[in-house]
Amino acid sequence: MSPTTRVFIARLSGIGVFDPNGDQLGRVRDAVTTMRIDRQPPRVLGLVVELQHRHRIFVPMGRVMRIEVDAVVLSSGTVNMKRFERRTHEVLVLSELLDRSVTIIDDRQQVSIVDAGMEQNRARDWVISKLAVRTAGSSRIGRRRGQLFQVAWNEVEGLAIREADQGTDTLLSMLSDLRAADVANALQDMPDKRRLEVASALDDERLADVLQELPEDDQVSLLSSLADERAADVLEAMDDDDAADLLGEMPAADQQRLLELMEPEEAEPVRRLMTYGDYTAGGLMTSEPVVMLPDATVAEALALVRNPELSPALAAQVFVVRPPQATPTGRFLGTAHLQRLLREPPSALVSGICEKDTGTLRPDAPIEEVTRHLATYNLVAVPVVDEHDRLLGAVSVDDVLDHLLPVDWRDADASRDPVGDATTDAVSRNG
């Protein structure tokens, strides 16, 4: 692999970052630059690198030893492991520059930025020297609508002006392959205006998945910034327990207004979940576990748990009940675990293999009891029933973890520095 001389930053997104020994530290998620008041190319200050557990740090370009086609290699030394926080004067290249509309000076044509090329100058600083742009319409010099070409940084104007409404097509295409948790992490690094533009462009299902991965304050802020009708649609697309938790953080008037805009069949389980205490089985549970009637077969159960939208914890078992099947169901009969389902003939009935000896919980059971129950029986989910033994929902181990971990667990700094030797001082934005 040979080092490249000009690097287009969008192509760096997602590639591995390695220490001098060849050990992977993380992946590139963005680059940080600052705008200049003159027409000189802006300096690239560093890269935003995502480590394990979605922890993002800043790595100055001075620590980059070389950039290869499929890897960024750092020099030895330590890095500052504090979570990356964008400063006021800084610009995230991929999050903020992509899809910006600018004007080519020579022919006054409007184009949108789809990538930015950086290279080292004589001082060995990395600067953005080229822009890959796409035409918005035909030009007087023969360029077609949608044509992609490169221009020098100083051949365009309008970068210093913040757009009232910036496009999102290029950025969304980069985020499309990321998991919802990674998209949520990217949104946290964006300015409020850009975050709302991206959120508004996501479809309801995708935005619902992303919202569920954000801290509660960010969830409330983002949902409140949407039009009420759109906010209600997104709440409908969320898991009912997450929707209930989110609404529970909002003022009562906002709760009522959004619940009334939701479809009645979608709002009803959310209203019910909101009646339970936060740290009880009822407040933790989802009312949409995998539920089957006694005459269902093993083959039908296995088909249901193959649903990719189910979390692994909920897909690990099916709950067997008397009619009706929707929660609150008829009388709870027992649980058929996935491992047992895989050992039985496809034609066998789930009612014949379900177990009830691992017990159930009442909705008012405190989180400490839920945790002990899961640990005692080595479960990944436990059924919650009412006084009439009707299934109300299930608490999964991931629901419990979300409430046991510190509020700021997503932002927790890494405990140690995985890069090189420990003799070099921690680096700053200045490299």
C-alpha positions as CSV (number, residue, x, y, z in Angstrom):
1,M,0.0,0.0,0.0
2,S,1.4,3.4,-1.0
3,P,0.6,6.7,0.7
4,T,-1.6,9.1,-1.3
5,T,-0.8,12.8,-2.0
6,R,-4.3,14.1,-2.3
7,V,-7.1,12.6,-0.2
8,F,-10.8,13.1,-0.6
9,I,-12.2,13.2,2.9
10,A,-15.5,11.5,2.2
11,R,-13.5,8.5,1.1
12,L,-11.8,8.4,4.4
13,S,-15.1,7.9,6.3
14,G,-15.1,4.6,8.0
15,I,-11.6,3.4,7.2
16,G,-9.4,2.1,10.0
17,V,-7.0,4.1,12.0
18,F,-3.9,2.2,13.1
19,D,-0.9,2.7,15.5
20,P,2.6,2.1,14.2
21,N,2.5,-1.5,15.3
22,G,-0.5,-2.2,13.1
23,D,-3.1,-2.4,15.8
24,Q,-6.4,-0.8,14.9
25,L,-7.5,2.0,17.2
26,G,-10.8,3.0,15.6
27,R,-12.3,4.4,12.4
28,V,-12.4,7.9,10.8
29,R,-15.7,9.6,11.1
30,D,-15.0,13.2,10.0
31,A,-12.3,15.9,9.6
32,V,-12.1,19.2,11.4
33,T,-11.2,22.5,9.7
34,T,-11.6,26.2,10.2
35,M,-12.7,28.8,7.6
36,R,-10.4,31.6,6.7
37,I,-11.3,35.2,5.9
38,D,-8.9,35.3,2.9
39,R,-9.1,33.0,-0.1
40,Q,-6.3,30.7,1.1
41,P,-7.1,27.0,1.5
42,P,-8.3,26.2,5.0
43,R,-6.0,24.1,7.2
44,V,-7.3,20.7,8.3
45,L,-6.8,20.5,12.0
46,G,-7.3,16.9,12.6
47,L,-9.6,13.8,12.3
48,V,-12.5,12.7,14.4
49,V,-11.8,9.1,15.2
50,E,-14.4,6.7,16.7
51,L,-13.0,4.2,19.1
52,Q,-14.8,1.3,20.7
53,H,-18.2,1.9,22.3
54,R,-18.7,4.8,19.9
55,H,-16.3,7.0,21.9
56,R,-15.1,9.8,19.5
57,I,-11.8,11.6,20.0
58,F,-9.8,14.3,18.1
59,V,-6.5,13.3,16.5
60,P,-4.4,16.2,15.2
61,M,-3.1,15.9,11.6
62,G,0.4,16.2,13.1
63,R,-0.1,12.7,14.5
64,V,-0.9,11.3,11.1
65,M,2.2,9.5,9.8
66,R,0.6,8.5,6.5
67,I,-2.7,8.0,4.8
68,E,-3.1,4.9,2.6
69,V,-6.0,3.8,0.4
70,D,-7.6,1.8,3.2
71,A,-5.9,3.0,6.4
72,V,-4.7,6.0,8.4
73,V,-1.5,5.3,10.3
74,L,-0.5,7.3,13.3
75,S,2.9,8.1,14.7
76,S,3.9,6.8,18.2
77,G,2.9,8.8,21.3
78,T,-0.2,9.5,23.3
79,V,-3.5,11.0,22.3
80,N,-6.0,13.0,24.3
81,M,-8.8,10.5,25.0
82,K,-11.3,13.1,26.0
83,R,-14.5,12.9,24.0
84,F,-14.4,15.2,21.0
85,E,-16.4,18.4,21.3
86,R,-16.6,20.7,18.3
87,R,-15.5,24.3,19.1
88,T,-17.3,27.3,17.9
89,H,-14.9,28.3,15.2
90,E,-14.4,24.8,13.9
91,V,-16.2,23.1,10.9
92,L,-16.8,19.4,10.5
93,V,-16.1,18.7,6.8
94,L,-18.4,15.8,6.2
95,S,-21.2,16.9,8.6
96,E,-21.3,20.6,7.6
97,L,-19.6,21.2,4.3
98,L,-21.1,18.4,2.2
99,D,-24.3,19.5,0.3
100,R,-23.4,23.2,0.8
101,S,-24.4,25.4,-2.2
102,V,-21.6,27.6,-3.5
103,T,-21.1,29.7,-6.7
104,I,-18.3,29.2,-9.2
105,I,-16.7,32.6,-9.6
106,D,-16.0,32.5,-13.3
107,D,-19.4,31.6,-14.7
108,R,-21.6,32.2,-11.6
109,Q,-23.0,28.7,-11.7
110,Q,-24.6,27.2,-8.6
111,V,-23.1,23.9,-7.5
112,S,-23.3,21.7,-4.4
113,I,-20.3,20.2,-2.6
114,V,-20.0,16.4,-2.6
115,D,-16.5,16.0,-1.3
116,A,-13.4,17.9,-0.2
117,G,-9.8,17.1,-1.3
118,M,-6.9,17.8,1.1
119,E,-3.2,17.7,0.5
120,Q,0.0,18.8,2.3
121,N,1.5,22.1,1.5
122,R,5.2,23.1,1.7
123,A,4.9,23.6,5.4
124,R,3.6,20.0,5.7
125,D,0.2,21.2,6.8
126,W,-2.8,19.5,5.4
127,V,-5.1,22.0,3.6
128,I,-8.3,21.7,1.6
129,S,-7.2,22.5,-1.9
130,K,-9.9,21.0,-4.1
131,L,-13.7,20.6,-4.0
132,A,-15.7,17.9,-5.8
133,V,-18.9,19.6,-6.8
134,R,-22.1,18.7,-8.7
135,T,-24.0,21.2,-10.9
136,A,-27.5,22.1,-9.9
137,G,-28.5,23.1,-13.5
138,S,-27.0,23.6,-17.0
139,S,-24.2,26.2,-17.3
140,R,-23.4,28.7,-20.1
141,I,-20.1,26.8,-20.7
142,G,-21.7,23.5,-21.4
143,R,-21.9,21.7,-18.1
144,R,-24.9,19.4,-17.7
145,R,-27.2,19.3,-14.8
146,G,-25.9,16.8,-12.2
147,Q,-22.4,16.8,-13.7
148,L,-19.6,16.0,-11.2
149,F,-16.2,17.8,-11.5
150,Q,-13.5,19.4,-9.4
151,V,-12.6,23.0,-8.7
152,A,-9.9,24.7,-6.6
153,W,-11.0,26.0,-3.2
154,N,-10.4,29.6,-4.4
155,E,-12.6,29.2,-7.5
156,V,-15.8,29.3,-5.5
157,E,-17.5,31.7,-3.2
158,G,-20.3,31.4,-0.6
159,L,-18.5,29.1,1.9
160,A,-18.3,31.7,4.5
161,I,-22.1,32.3,4.4
162,R,-24.2,29.9,6.5
163,E,-27.1,28.6,4.4
164,A,-30.6,29.0,5.6
165,D,-31.5,25.6,4.3
166,Q,-28.6,23.2,3.5
167,G,-29.1,20.0,1.5
168,T,-28.5,16.6,3.0
169,D,-28.3,14.1,0.1
170,T,-24.5,13.5,0.2
171,L,-24.4,13.3,4.0
172,L,-27.3,10.9,4.2
173,S,-25.8,8.6,1.6
174,M,-22.7,8.4,3.9
175,L,-24.8,7.7,7.0
176,S,-27.1,5.2,5.3
177,D,-24.8,2.2,6.0
178,L,-24.2,3.1,9.6
179,R,-26.1,1.6,12.5
180,A,-28.6,3.8,14.3
181,A,-26.3,4.2,17.3
182,D,-23.5,5.4,15.0
183,V,-25.8,7.9,13.3
184,A,-26.9,9.2,16.7
185,N,-23.3,9.6,17.7
186,A,-22.7,11.6,14.5
187,L,-25.7,13.8,15.2
188,Q,-24.3,14.7,18.6
189,D,-21.2,16.2,17.0
190,M,-23.2,18.4,14.6
191,P,-24.4,22.0,15.3
192,D,-28.1,22.3,16.2
193,K,-29.0,23.6,12.8
194,R,-27.3,20.8,10.8
195,R,-28.7,18.2,13.3
196,L,-32.2,19.3,12.6
197,E,-31.7,19.4,8.8
198,V,-30.4,15.8,8.9
199,A,-33.2,14.6,11.2
200,S,-35.8,16.2,9.1
201,A,-34.5,14.4,6.0
202,L,-34.5,10.9,7.6
203,D,-37.7,8.8,7.2
204,D,-39.8,8.2,10.2
205,E,-38.6,4.7,10.9
206,R,-34.9,5.6,10.6
207,L,-35.3,8.7,12.8
208,A,-37.2,6.7,15.4
209,D,-34.3,4.2,15.6
210,V,-31.8,7.0,15.8
211,L,-33.7,8.9,18.5
212,Q,-33.8,5.8,20.7
213,E,-30.0,5.8,20.8
214,L,-29.6,9.5,21.8
215,P,-29.4,10.8,25.4
216,E,-32.8,11.9,26.8
217,D,-32.1,15.6,26.6
218,D,-31.1,15.3,22.9
219,Q,-34.2,13.2,22.2
220,V,-36.5,15.9,23.7
221,S,-34.7,18.7,22.0
222,L,-34.8,17.0,18.6
223,L,-38.5,15.8,18.8
224,S,-39.6,19.3,20.1
225,S,-38.0,20.9,17.0
226,L,-40.2,18.8,14.6
227,A,-43.6,19.8,13.5
228,D,-46.2,18.2,15.8
229,E,-47.6,15.9,13.1
230,R,-44.1,14.7,12.2
231,A,-43.2,14.2,15.9
232,A,-46.3,12.1,16.4
233,D,-45.4,9.9,13.3
234,V,-41.9,9.4,14.7
235,L,-43.3,8.4,18.1
236,E,-45.5,5.8,16.4
237,A,-42.5,4.3,14.8
238,M,-40.5,4.1,18.0
239,D,-40.7,1.1,20.4
240,D,-43.6,1.8,22.7
241,D,-41.4,1.8,25.9
242,D,-38.9,4.2,24.3
243,A,-41.8,6.5,23.2
244,A,-43.2,6.4,26.7
245,D,-39.8,7.3,28.2
246,L,-39.4,10.1,25.8
247,L,-42.8,11.6,26.4
248,G,-42.3,11.2,30.1
249,E,-39.5,13.8,29.8
250,M,-41.7,16.4,28.2
251,P,-44.2,18.8,29.7
252,A,-47.7,17.5,30.3
253,A,-49.2,19.7,27.7
254,D,-46.8,18.5,25.1
255,Q,-47.4,14.9,26.1
256,Q,-51.2,15.2,25.7
257,R,-51.0,17.1,22.4
258,L,-48.7,14.5,20.8
259,L,-50.6,11.5,22.1
260,E,-53.8,12.9,20.6
261,L,-52.1,13.2,17.3
262,M,-50.9,9.6,17.3
263,E,-53.2,6.9,16.0
264,P,-55.3,5.6,18.9
265,E,-54.0,2.0,18.6
266,E,-50.4,3.3,18.7
267,A,-51.1,5.8,21.5
268,E,-52.9,3.4,23.8
269,P,-50.0,1.1,24.8
270,V,-47.8,4.2,25.3
271,R,-50.4,5.8,27.6
272,R,-50.5,2.6,29.6
273,L,-46.7,2.4,30.0
274,M,-46.6,6.0,31.1
275,T,-48.8,5.0,34.2
276,Y,-46.0,2.9,35.6
277,G,-43.1,4.1,37.7
278,D,-39.8,4.7,35.9
279,Y,-37.8,2.1,37.8
280,T,-40.4,-0.7,37.9
281,A,-41.0,-3.7,35.7
282,G,-44.0,-1.9,34.1
283,G,-41.9,1.2,33.4
284,L,-39.0,-0.8,31.9
285,M,-41.0,-3.3,29.8
286,T,-42.0,-3.3,26.2
287,S,-45.6,-4.2,25.4
288,E,-44.6,-5.7,22.1
289,P,-42.7,-9.0,22.8
290,V,-43.1,-12.0,20.6
291,V,-46.5,-13.4,21.6
292,M,-48.1,-16.6,20.2
293,L,-51.3,-18.5,20.8
294,P,-51.2,-22.2,22.0
295,D,-52.0,-23.7,18.5
296,A,-49.0,-22.0,16.9
297,T,-46.3,-24.3,15.7
298,V,-42.5,-24.2,16.2
299,A,-42.1,-23.4,12.5
300,E,-44.3,-20.3,13.0
301,A,-42.4,-19.3,16.1
302,L,-39.0,-19.5,14.4
303,A,-40.3,-17.5,11.5
304,L,-41.4,-14.7,13.8
305,V,-38.1,-14.5,15.7
306,R,-36.2,-14.2,12.4
307,N,-37.6,-10.6,12.2
308,P,-34.5,-8.4,11.9
309,E,-36.2,-5.6,13.6
310,L,-36.4,-7.5,16.9
311,S,-33.6,-7.0,19.4
312,P,-31.6,-10.2,20.2
313,A,-33.0,-10.2,23.7
314,L,-36.6,-10.2,22.5
315,A,-35.9,-12.7,19.7
316,A,-34.6,-15.2,22.2
317,Q,-38.0,-16.5,23.3
318,V,-41.7,-16.4,22.5
319,F,-44.4,-16.0,25.1
320,V,-47.4,-18.3,24.8
321,V,-50.9,-17.0,25.9
322,R,-54.6,-17.6,25.6
323,P,-56.5,-15.3,23.3
324,P,-56.5,-12.3,22.8
325,Q,-52.9,-12.2,21.5
326,A,-52.3,-8.4,21.8
327,T,-51.2,-7.1,25.2
328,P,-52.8,-7.2,27.7
329,T,-53.3,-10.8,26.5
330,G,-55.4,-13.7,27.7
331,R,-53.9,-15.9,30.5
332,F,-50.1,-16.3,30.2
333,L,-49.2,-20.0,29.7
334,G,-45.4,-19.9,29.6
335,T,-42.2,-19.2,27.6
336,A,-40.7,-21.1,24.7
337,H,-37.0,-20.3,24.5
338,L,-35.2,-20.2,21.2
339,Q,-32.8,-23.1,22.0
340,R,-35.7,-25.3,22.8
341,L,-37.5,-24.3,19.6
342,L,-34.5,-25.3,17.5
343,R,-34.5,-28.8,19.1
344,E,-38.1,-29.5,18.4
345,P,-39.9,-30.7,15.2
346,P,-41.2,-27.8,13.1
347,S,-44.8,-29.2,13.4
348,A,-44.7,-29.3,17.3
349,L,-47.0,-26.9,19.1
350,V,-45.4,-24.2,21.2
351,S,-47.9,-24.8,24.0
352,G,-46.4,-28.3,24.4
353,I,-42.8,-27.0,25.0
354,C,-43.4,-23.7,26.9
355,E,-42.0,-23.4,30.4
356,K,-43.4,-21.4,33.4
357,D,-41.0,-22.5,36.1
358,T,-38.8,-19.4,35.6
359,G,-41.7,-17.2,37.0
360,T,-43.1,-13.9,36.1
361,L,-43.1,-10.3,37.5
362,R,-45.8,-7.9,38.4
363,P,-45.6,-4.4,36.8
364,D,-44.9,-2.7,40.2
365,A,-41.8,-4.9,40.8
366,P,-38.8,-2.6,41.5
367,I,-35.7,-2.7,39.2
368,E,-33.7,-4.5,41.9
369,E,-36.2,-7.4,41.8
370,V,-36.1,-7.4,38.0
371,T,-32.3,-7.6,38.0
372,R,-32.2,-10.4,40.5
373,H,-34.9,-12.4,38.6
374,L,-32.9,-12.1,35.3
375,A,-29.7,-13.1,37.0
376,T,-31.2,-16.0,39.1
377,Y,-32.7,-17.7,36.1
378,N,-30.1,-16.7,33.5
379,L,-32.7,-14.9,31.4
380,V,-32.4,-12.3,28.7
381,A,-36.1,-11.3,29.1
382,V,-38.8,-11.8,31.7
383,P,-42.6,-11.7,31.3
384,V,-44.7,-9.1,33.2
385,V,-48.2,-10.1,34.1
386,D,-51.1,-8.5,36.0
387,E,-53.1,-9.9,38.9
388,H,-55.2,-11.9,36.5
389,D,-52.1,-13.5,35.0
390,R,-52.5,-11.7,31.7
391,L,-49.3,-10.8,29.8
392,L,-48.6,-7.1,29.8
393,G,-45.2,-7.1,28.3
394,A,-41.6,-8.2,28.9
395,V,-38.5,-6.6,30.4
396,S,-35.3,-7.4,28.5
397,V,-31.8,-7.2,29.8
398,D,-30.9,-4.3,27.6
399,D,-33.8,-2.3,29.0
400,V,-32.4,-2.9,32.5
401,L,-28.8,-2.0,31.5
402,D,-30.0,1.3,30.1
403,H,-31.3,2.3,33.5
404,L,-28.5,0.8,35.6
405,L,-25.7,2.6,33.7
406,P,-24.8,6.2,34.6
407,V,-26.9,8.8,32.7
408,D,-23.8,9.9,30.8
409,W,-22.5,6.5,29.9
410,R,-22.5,7.3,26.2
411,D,-20.0,10.1,26.8
412,A,-17.8,8.3,29.3
413,D,-14.1,8.9,28.5
414,A,-12.0,5.8,27.7
415,S,-10.0,4.7,30.8
416,R,-6.7,4.3,29.1
417,D,-4.7,5.4,26.1
418,P,-4.3,2.7,23.5
419,V,-1.7,4.5,21.3
420,G,2.0,4.0,21.3
421,D,4.2,4.8,24.3
422,A,3.2,7.0,27.2
423,T,6.2,9.3,27.2
424,T,4.7,11.9,24.8
425,D,2.5,14.6,26.2
426,A,-1.2,14.5,25.3
427,V,-1.9,16.4,22.2
428,S,-4.2,19.4,21.7
429,R,-6.0,20.9,18.7
430,N,-2.7,22.6,17.8
431,G,-1.0,19.2,17.3
